[in-house]
Amino acid sequence: MLIINEQQIQQQYHMEDAIRDVTDMLRAKQEGQINSPHRTVLDFPERQASALYMPSADMANKISGVKIVTIFPENPAQGKPTTQGVILLSDGDNGEHVAMMTASYLTRLRTGALSGIATDLLARKESRVLTVIGTGAMAFEQVLGVLAVRPIEKIILVNRTPAKAERFGESLVAFGVEIPYVVETIVSSAVQQADIICCATRSNEPVFNGEDLKPGTHINGVGSYLPSMREMDETTILRANKIVADDIAGVKDEAGELIHSAASGAWSFDQLHAELAQLVAGDIAGREAESEITFFKCVGAAYFDLAVAKGVYSKAEASGAGMKVEL
């Protein structure tokens, strides 16, 4: 088995790799080549914590994977991260466990890649202004995903704590992003200027007013992943001409803003435009008019993790990265 750590992954696997590999996986999903059972969640009520087990298999390439993620909110008080994860890859021909790797960076990267792919299919080609609401860890790869597919000229950063937004901007510069950024404290102004909006918060309440969206705006929503969470308000849901899901089964169970709007009777899951795989395969159209407001809702699925883990394993084998161990 090959053991691959976070630093080794970051050194050789980047956004362009993830966009390519996730795109290929979406095509395979649409062709019926992916087996992705519903994830199993084990709760630890005394810690308000959970462990998630997310399996999937690529039947065409004969490889399977399981991502195991633990979420323990009390950990920071003990100097440990809230979220910890690993991905185990197994050979689909003989069952051999071929690789294990850390999952934190890969989870952020595949989510950013999904937003990049959705943005490419749904955002206006001439989009120039990107607004980022929520500047936590997940947001960084959201920016990189959008920059990979659109010629952004200005980045607007919004956070409840402006100093955190400023540090986020400094991190972009340190990474090599040369596009100017500004920290905006008035959310309505940031939304009104945006061609593309990326939301990556854990908010239980909508983070902007849908009335502020200008025609032609594209939105990526990746932060709310529980039925109780709502990054978007009902106005945004109702104004969106097209709502696209990363995984339809997943959003029906986990996308709080959509679940809320369906429960109120204002909207129905029957009104979903498509699953992202359908757009990638060309079976359903993406953006068709300049004035359309489009919304990509992402809650994640195991086969996205399998896509990037496969890519990392392939690169590590070719480069000699990682540590080989005998089981």
N, C-alpha and C positions, 0 to 999 in steps of 0.2 A: 504493500500500500504506500502511496505517496502522500505525505503530510505537507500541506502548503499553508504558510501563515499569511497574515494580513499584509505585511510589508512586501513579501514576495509577489502577492497578487497585485498590489498597487503598482509595483515596478514594471509589470509587463502586460497588464490588462486594463484597457482604457475605454472611454466612452464610444469611440468608433467601433471597437471590438464588440461591445455590448449591444449597440444598435444593430450591427450585422447579425449577431447570434440570436438576439431576441426576435428580429424580423424573420429569420429562418424558422424559429420555433413557432411563431404565429402562423406561418404558412403550413407547417406540419400539423398544427392543431386544426386548421381549417380542412386539411385533407384527411382527418380522422386518424392520425398516426400517434396521437398523444393520449396516454392513460393518466388521468389526474384525479384520484379519489378525493373526497372532501377531507379536509384536515381534521386531526384529532386535537382537542384542547383539554389539558389537565389543569384544573384550578387548585391553588393553594390558598384557601380563604384567610387563613391566619396571617398571611403575608400580603394579601390582596394581589397575588401573583398568579402567573400562568406559565405553562409550558406548551408550546405548539409543535405538533409533528405533521410535516407537510410532505407527502410522498408524490412522486410522479415518475412516468417512464416514457421514453422515446422509443416506440416499438420499431420504427424503421431503422434507427441507428443502434438499437439493442443496448441501451444504457438506462439505468434508473437512478434516482436520487431521492434522498430524504433530507429536508432541512429541519433542524431542531432549533427552536428559538425559545429562550426563557425571558420573561419580562417580570422583573422584581422591583417595583417602584421604591422600596425602602433601601435598596442597595447603595445609593450615593452616600448615605449617612455612614456606611461602613467602608467607603472609599472604593466601591466596586461599581461597574457600569450597570445601569438599569436593564439593558438588553444585551444578551449574549447569544451567539448562534454558531452552528457548524453545519456544513453540508457533507453528506456521505454519498459517494458515487459507487455504483456497483455495475459490473459487466452483465449484460442481458443474455449472454451466451452460456456463461458458466457460473454465474453468481458470485464471482470473485469481487471483493471490495477493493476497488482500485485507487481511490483517493478520498482524503478528508481535508477539508479546508475551512477556514473561518468565513463567517457569512455576513458580518456587519457591513463592510464596504460593498460587497457584492449585492446586498439587498438595496442599498442606496443607489448603486450603479444601474441595476436592472430597472429600478423604478424610474430613474432619470432617462434611461433608454426608451422605456415605454412612453414617457411624455414627449421625448424627442420624435419618436415614430408617429404618435398621434398629432403632434404639432405639424409635422411635415405633411400630413394628409388633411388636416383640418384648418390650419391657420392660413391667413392670406399671405401670398408670396412676398408682398412688399411690407410685411410686418417689421417695424423698426424699434418699438418700445416694449420692453419686457418689465412687468411689475411683479415683484415677488413678495407675497404676504406670508410672513412666518420665515424667520431666518435661522432656524435650527439646523441640525446636522443633515436632515433629509433634503433641505432646500438646495444645498450646494450642487449636487448632481442634477437637480432639476434645471438649474441654470445651464450647466454644461450640455444637457440634452437639447435644450432649445437653441443654444449657440451653435450646435452641430448642424442645425437644419435651416436656420434663418439668419439673415444679415442684421442682427440687432445692433443698434447704434446708441441706445441708452437703456440703463437698468435702474429701475426705481425699487428701493428696498423699504419694506414696511415691517415693523415689529413693535409690540407693545412697549418694549424697552429700546429706545433709539440707539443706545450705546451698543447693544447686541447687533443691530443692523449695521452699524458702522464697522464693527469688528468683522462682520461677515463680508462687507465690501473690501476691507483690507486683505482678507483671506483670498478673495478672488484675484486681487492685484498680485499677491504673492504667488499665486498659482500660475500667473501669466496672462490673465484676462485683461486686455487693454481697453475694453469698452468702458466709457465713463459711467459712474454710478452716483446716485443721489439717495440720501435717506429722507423719506417723506413721512411726516407725522400726521398728515391729514389723509385718511384712507380714501375718502371720496375723490380727492385730487389725483391720487395714485391710480385709481381705477379708471377715472375719466380719461387719463392720458394713455392708457395701455392699449396696445394691439394684442398682446398676449399676457395672460395672468397665470402665475403659478402659485397655488395655495398649498402650503405644507405645514399645517398647524394641527394641534390636538383639541381644537376648540369644540365646545358643546353648543356654541351659539354662532350664527352666521358672522363672517368676518368682514363682509362688505354688503352694501345695498345694491341689489340687482338693477335698480333704476339708473345707477351711475354708469352702467356698461354702454359703450358706444356701439353702434351697428358694426359688425365685422369682427368683433372681439372673439378670440379663442381663449378658453379657460382649461387649465389642467388642475384637477383636484386630487391630491394624493394623501392629504393629512388625516382626514376623518376615516376611520376604518372600523368603527363600532356603531351599532344602531343608535346609540345615544349621542353621537357626535354629528355636528352640522356645520361645515365650513360655508356652504352656500345657502342663501335664503330661498324661499319659495318663488320669489319674483325672478331670480336667476333661472330656476328650473323651468318656469313658465315662459320666460323670454327666449330660452335656448331653442333655436330651430332644429338642432341636432344634438342628441346626447349619446355618446359612445362609451361603452363599458370595456374595461380591460378583460373582464371575465363576467359574463352575465350571471352565472350562478352565484359568484362571489358578491356582486353588488346587491343582489336581491337579499342576501343575508346580512351584509355589513355596511352598505353605504347609507349612513344616517340621513343625509339630506334627501335622498331619493325615497327611502323608507318613510320618512316623515311626510313628504308630499303625497305619496301613495295612500298613506293612512288618512290624510285629511280629505282625500277625494279630489284634490285639485289636479292630480296627475296620475298616470298609470304606468307600470313597467311595460305595458304593451306599446307605449310611446317611445321606448328606446329605439334609437335609429339603427344601431348595429353593435356588434362586438368588434373589437379592434382587428381581430384576425380576418373578419369579413372584408374590412377595408384594405388590409394588406394584400389579400388574395385578389382584390379587384371585383369581388362579387357584389359589393355595395359601394356606392360612391361616397367620397368624403365631401369636402367643401364644393358646393356647386354655384354659389353666388357670393359676391363681395360683401353683401350686407348681412349674411348669416351670422348669428351668434352660435358658437359651438362650444360644447362642454365635454371634456374627456374625464371620466370618473375611474380612478384606479384604486383598487383595494389589495391587489396582489394575488398571485396563485403560484403553486409549487413549480409548474412547468417553466415559469420565467426564471426561477432560481436554477433549475436544471439547465436551461439554455446557457447561462453565464458560467456555471460550474463546469460544464462540458468544455467551454471555450478556454477556461483557465487550465484545466487538466491537459488539453491538447498543447497549449503553449508551454506548460511546465515540462511535459515530456520531451518536447522538441529542444528546449533550452537547458534541460538538466536541473531546473529549479526544484525546490522542495527537498524533503528528506524521505528516503525509502526506509520502510520498516517491515519486518516480518510479523505476521499475525500468528 
